[in-house]
């Protein structure tokens, strides 16, 4: 699906980041997006403990990455890794992976992507009519990227609803990982039940994935149209994670709490760059028109309540 040679399962992304980063030593340089997700950061901490140079570049900024590479890539750096999340739910857009990969290749490095958000949603050959593309293979397929120097770590819990993770890359990289992995020795493997759940999810994707993604896109468009009528806008474009923006003086914590009291399960995203905390919604293909309508009604009630209080 991702266009890579081989993959290996693990109980969680933490197991994979722990192992990958734990094998890096003093000759390694890791440059990470400064907004990279916390699980990857735990891996970075382990890399630093083993002597690797761990530094950050500005979020979604290829020029910042290029400057760091020029400053840090010296003769003693035999291994270079560029680490990033694929899709940022805060910004509502993909990381500039083609530029990151080109820069990593200039220094014979690897691009390591946490593509959890996009796997199962985005795929190859996106169009204006179907911006998700086809197949659900994630951002590598969406951008048309391939190579022996690309590694992905993805949880299947988002797009496929299965709490397991997979690392994919070249056959040589995965074979080396399997030989050297510590968590595969000292912790339990993925359960048979989870393996079967993952196989079932992939089977559903092959048979019905495009129909489900079309339904998901319709739900996203309905959501955006509904909230716009209430004076809100949503960051996230066509992606199923939609983050509210509004001109009303409603603290996001209050909005989140009031929606929760009405039975609407939203997310309260932490502050991101200069953006204050925001209320977000994770949409799925299984949401019904009635559920989206009820969400809009509850959002309207909260807005009216706060307006009256003011």
C-alpha positions in Angstrom: 0.0 0.0 0.0 2.7 2.5 0.9 5.0 1.5 -2.0 7.8 0.2 0.3 9.4 -3.2 0.2 8.7 -4.7 3.6 7.0 -3.9 6.9 7.0 -5.3 10.4 4.3 -5.1 13.1 4.7 -3.9 16.7 2.2 -3.4 19.6 2.6 0.4 19.4 4.6 3.1 17.7 6.5 3.6 20.9 8.0 0.1 20.6 9.2 1.0 17.1 10.6 4.5 17.9 12.2 3.1 21.1 14.1 0.5 19.0 15.0 2.6 16.0 16.3 5.5 18.1 18.0 3.3 20.6 20.3 1.9 18.0 21.8 5.3 17.1 25.1 6.3 18.6 27.6 9.2 18.5 28.0 9.0 14.8 24.3 9.8 14.2 22.5 13.1 13.6 18.7 13.3 14.0 17.0 16.5 12.8 13.3 16.5 13.9 10.4 18.9 13.2 10.0 20.9 16.3 6.3 20.0 16.5 6.8 16.3 16.1 4.4 14.1 18.1 5.3 13.2 21.7 5.7 9.4 21.1 8.5 10.2 18.6 10.1 12.6 21.1 10.4 9.7 23.6 12.4 7.9 21.0 14.5 11.0 20.5 15.3 11.1 24.2 16.7 7.6 24.0 18.8 8.5 20.9 20.3 11.4 22.8 21.0 9.2 25.8 23.0 6.9 23.5 25.1 9.9 22.3 23.3 10.8 19.0 23.1 14.5 18.1 19.4 15.4 18.3 18.3 18.8 17.0 15.2 20.5 15.8 14.2 22.5 12.8 11.2 24.9 12.4 7.8 23.3 11.8 7.1 22.6 8.0 10.1 24.8 7.1 12.5 23.2 4.5 14.8 26.2 4.7 15.3 25.7 8.4 16.1 22.0 7.8 18.6 22.9 5.1 20.4 25.4 7.4 20.6 22.8 10.2 22.0 20.2 7.8 24.6 22.6 6.5 25.7 23.5 10.1 25.6 20.0 11.6 26.6 17.5 8.9 30.3 17.2 9.5 32.7 14.4 8.7 31.9 12.4 11.9 28.1 12.1 10.9 27.8 8.8 9.2 24.1 8.5 9.7 21.6 11.3 9.2 17.9 11.0 9.9 15.2 13.6 9.2 12.2 13.0 11.4 8.7 14.4 10.9 5.0 13.7 11.3 3.3 13.4 7.9 0.1 15.3 8.4 -0.3 18.0 11.0 -3.9 18.1 12.4 -3.2 21.5 14.0 -2.1 23.1 10.7 -4.5 21.0 8.6 -1.9 20.2 6.0 0.9 17.8 5.0 4.5 18.3 5.8 6.6 19.2 2.7 7.9 15.7 2.4 9.3 16.0 -1.2 11.6 18.9 0.0 12.6 17.0 3.1 13.5 13.9 1.2 15.5 15.9 -1.4 17.5 17.5 1.5 18.0 14.2 3.3 19.3 12.6 0.1 21.9 15.4 -0.4 23.6 14.1 2.8 22.9 10.4 2.1 20.4 10.4 5.0 17.0 8.8 5.7 13.6 10.4 5.9 11.6 8.9 8.9 7.9 9.7 8.8 5.2 9.1 11.3 2.4 8.8 8.8 -0.3 7.6 11.3 -2.8 10.4 10.4 -2.7 9.8 6.6 -2.5 6.0 6.4 -5.8 4.6 5.3 -7.1 8.0 4.3 -4.8 9.5 1.7 -3.4 7.6 -1.3 -2.1 7.8 -4.9 -3.4 10.1 -7.7 -5.4 12.7 -5.8 -7.7 14.9 -7.8 -9.8 18.0 -7.0 -12.9 15.7 -7.1 -11.3 13.1 -4.8 -8.4 14.8 -2.9 -7.8 11.7 -0.8 -6.6 9.8 -3.8 -6.9 6.0 -4.1 -5.8 3.0 -2.0 -5.2 4.6 1.4 -1.4 4.1 1.2 -0.6 7.4 3.0 1.4 10.4 2.1 4.2 8.6 0.2 1.6 7.5 -2.4 -0.2 10.9 -2.2 3.1 12.7 -3.1 4.4 9.9 -5.3 7.5 9.3 -3.3 9.6 6.1 -3.3 13.1 5.1 -2.2 15.3 2.9 -0.1 16.0 5.8 2.1 12.4 6.3 3.3 11.1 4.7 6.6 7.6 5.0 7.9 6.2 4.3 11.4 2.4 4.2 11.4 -0.3 3.3 13.9 -3.3 1.6 12.3 -5.5 3.0 15.1 -6.6 6.1 13.1 -7.5 5.1 9.5 -8.1 1.4 10.2 -9.3 1.4 13.8 -6.8 -1.3 14.9 -4.4 -0.6 17.8 -1.2 -2.0 16.2 1.7 -0.2 14.5 3.8 -1.0 11.5 7.2 0.1 10.4 7.9 0.0 6.7 11.0 0.5 4.6 13.5 -1.3 2.4 13.9 -5.0 2.9 17.5 -4.5 4.2 16.4 -1.9 6.7 13.5 -4.1 8.1 15.7 -7.2 8.1 18.3 -5.4 10.2 15.7 -4.0 12.5 14.3 -7.5 13.1 17.8 -8.8 14.0 18.6 -6.0 16.4 15.2 -5.2 18.0 15.1 -5.2 21.7 11.4 -4.9 22.2 10.8 -8.0 20.1 12.9 -9.9 22.7 11.9 -8.2 25.9 8.2 -7.4 25.4 5.1 -9.3 24.2 4.4 -9.4 20.4 1.3 -8.2 18.7 -1.6 -10.5 19.7 -3.2 -12.9 17.2 -6.5 -11.1 17.7 -4.9 -7.8 16.7 -3.2 -9.4 13.6 -6.6 -10.7 12.4 -8.2 -7.4 13.1 -5.6 -5.7 11.0 -5.9 -8.2 8.2 -9.7 -7.7 8.2 -9.3 -3.9 8.1 -6.9 -4.2 5.1 -9.4 -6.6 3.4 -12.2 -4.0 3.9 -9.9 -1.3 2.5 -9.3 -3.4 -0.7 -12.9 -4.1 -1.3 -14.7 -1.0 -0.1 -12.0 1.6 0.7 -12.8 4.0 -2.1 -16.6 4.0 -1.3 -15.8 4.6 2.4 -13.4 7.4 1.6 -16.0 9.0 -0.7 -18.5 8.9 2.2 -15.9 10.4 4.5 -15.3 13.3 2.1 -19.0 13.9 1.9 -19.2 14.0 5.8 -16.3 16.5 5.9 -18.0 18.7 3.4 -21.3 18.5 5.3 -19.5 19.4 8.5 -17.7 22.4 7.0 -20.9 23.7 5.5 -22.8 23.3 8.8 -20.3 25.1 10.9 -20.0 27.9 8.4 -23.7 28.7 8.8 -23.1 29.1 12.5 -20.3 31.7 12.1 -17.5 29.2 12.4 -14.9 28.1 10.0 -12.8 25.0 10.1 -9.1 24.5 9.6 -8.3 21.1 7.9 -9.4 21.5 4.3 -10.6 18.1 3.2 -9.0 16.1 5.9 -11.2 14.3 8.5 -9.6 16.2 11.5 -11.4 19.6 11.5 -10.4 22.3 13.9 -12.8 25.1 14.6 -12.0 28.8 14.2 -14.5 31.5 15.1 -14.9 35.2 15.8 -17.1 34.7 18.9 -15.5 35.2 22.2 -15.8 31.6 23.3 -12.8 30.1 25.2 -12.1 26.8 23.6 -12.1 25.1 27.0 -15.7 26.3 27.6 -16.8 25.2 24.1 -15.3 21.8 24.6 -16.9 21.4 28.1 -20.4 22.5 26.9 -20.3 20.2 23.9 -19.2 17.3 26.2 -22.1 17.9 28.5 -24.4 17.6 25.4 -22.9 14.3 24.5 -20.7 15.6 21.6 -17.2 14.1 21.8 -14.7 16.6 20.5 -11.0 17.0 21.0 -9.2 19.8 22.7 -5.9 20.3 20.9 -3.1 21.8 22.9 -1.7 25.2 21.8 0.4 25.0 18.6 2.9 27.7 17.6 1.1 31.0 18.1 -2.3 29.3 18.0 -4.3 29.0 21.3 -5.9 25.6 22.2 -8.6 24.7 19.7 -11.6 22.4 19.6 -11.4 19.7 16.9 -13.6 17.0 15.5 -12.5 13.7 14.1 -14.9 12.7 11.4 -15.4 9.2 10.0 -17.2 7.4 7.2 -19.5 5.9 9.8 -21.0 9.2 11.0 -24.6 9.7 9.8 -26.3 12.8 8.5 -28.4 12.9 11.7 -25.3 12.8 13.9 -23.7 15.7 11.9 -27.0 17.6 12.2 -27.1 17.1 15.9 -23.6 18.3 16.3 -24.5 21.5 14.5 -27.6 22.0 16.7 -25.5 21.6 19.8 -22.8 23.9 18.5 -25.5 26.5 17.8 -26.9 26.1 21.3 -23.5 26.7 22.9 -22.9 29.7 20.7 -26.2 31.2 21.6 -25.6 30.5 25.3 -22.2 32.2 25.4 -23.6 35.2 23.3 -26.4 35.7 25.9 -23.9 35.5 28.7 -21.8 38.2 27.1 
